[in-house]
Amino acid sequence: MAKNITGACFCGAVEIEVEGAPAGMGYCHCASCRSWSASPVNAFILFPQDKVRVTKGESKIITFTKNPRSDRKSCSVCGGHIMTVHPGWGLTDVFAGVIPDQKFEPGVHVNYAQTVLPMRDGLPKLKDFPTELGGTGEAMAE
């Protein structure tokens, strides 16, 4: 039986549920994620799109699309960031803080060429994205 985990935006007006195991977890260092998350690095938890459901407050979700790779979703009430849908990849990045009961076990750093916060944790550091997501898959040194 798949494990379901619930979460919510900052004010609780929007609630979501994720089903099953994440497709991947890690850190993104790109300028867009840093700016969107207002932090030097963004912790992501990727799920297949059909495993993420809005269970409350769907009408309160607003979407911002800076590029066709990422539809960023936030709450219109509190402004809290909820998730980013990646249509071309069939994945949804649910922000780690939105689903605190999901154990965060990062496996990779992506877009490390853009980092402003070097992290020496022994995880692979990719210059951009893995090849299966359209990147070079090129590794970088810590």
N, C-alpha and C positions, 0 to 999 in steps of 0.2 A: 504494500500500500504506500502510495506517494505521501510524503510529508508536506503539509501545507503550513505556510508561515504568513502571518498577517503583519501589516504595518500601516503607518499613517503619515500624513504630512505634519508639519510643525504644529498646527492648531487642531488637527484631528478631523477637519471637514472632509478630507479625502482619505479613504481607506483602500488598501490594496491587499491582494492575497497572491502569493507565489506558490507554485506547486512543484514538488520534486527537487532534485539536485540542480544547482547552478551549472551552466555550461562552462563557466570560467570566472575567476576572480583575480583582481590585480589592481594596479595603480596606473592611471593615465597622467602623463606630464605635459600634454599639449596645451598651448596657450588658450584655446577655446574652453577646454575643461577647467583650467585654472581660473579663467575669468568668470565662467558660469558658476562655479562652486565657491568662488571667493576664497580660494585656498591655494597653497603652492602645489598641491597634488590632489587628484580625485580618486577615491577608492571606489571601484566598480564591482558589481556582482551581475553577471550576465545570465539571463534566462532565455530559453526559446520564447518567442512572442506569445505563443498560445498557452504558456504556463504562467502568465501574469494577467490578473483580472482586477479591475476596479470594482470594489464591492459597496462603496458608498461615495457619494459626492462627485460622480462623473461630470455633472454639469458645471462643477466648480474648477475643472481642470482647464488651464490655458496652455497653448502650445506655441513655442517659438522655434522657428527653423532658420538657422543661419546658413546652413548648407544642406543639400539633399541627403547627406549621410546620417544626420541626427535631428530628430524631432524631440526637442526638450520640453518636458511636461512639468508644470508647477501648479500650485494651488492659487486660485484667484482671491482667496480670502486672506491668507497669511503670507503668500509669496514663497512658501516653502517648496523647495525642489523635491520632486518625487521620483522621476525616472526619465531616461532618454531612450526613445524607440529608434532603432537602427534598421529601417525598412529593407535596405539592400542586403543585410546580413541575416534577417529573420530573428534578430536578438533584441532584447530589451535590457538596458542597464538600469537596474534598480539600485539607487544609492544606498550604500551600506548603512547609513544612519536611519533610513526609512524602515528597514527591517532588522532591528537590533537583535532579534532572537536567532537570526541566521548567523552561524559561526563564520567569521571572516577568515578565510585561509587563502591569502593571495599566492598566485603562482607565477606572476610575470609583471614587468613594468613595460608599458608601451609608450611610444613617442618620447623615449628617454633623451633623444638628441635635443629636446626643448626644455629639459629639466632646469628648474631654478632651486631645487632642493635635492641634491644628491643623497641617495639612500644606500647605505652599505649593508645589505641584508642577505646577500648570497643568491637572491632570485635573478633569473635572466633579465637582462636589460635590452629591450629591442629599440633600435633606432626609430622605427615607426610602428607599423603593425605586422602581425604574422602574415605570411604569404597567402594563407587561405582567406584573409580578410582584405586582400589587395595591397598589402605592404611589401617591403623588401624582405622582411624576416631577418634582417641583419642585426646581429648581436653587438652590443657595446660593452666595454669594460666598466666595472664599477668605478 
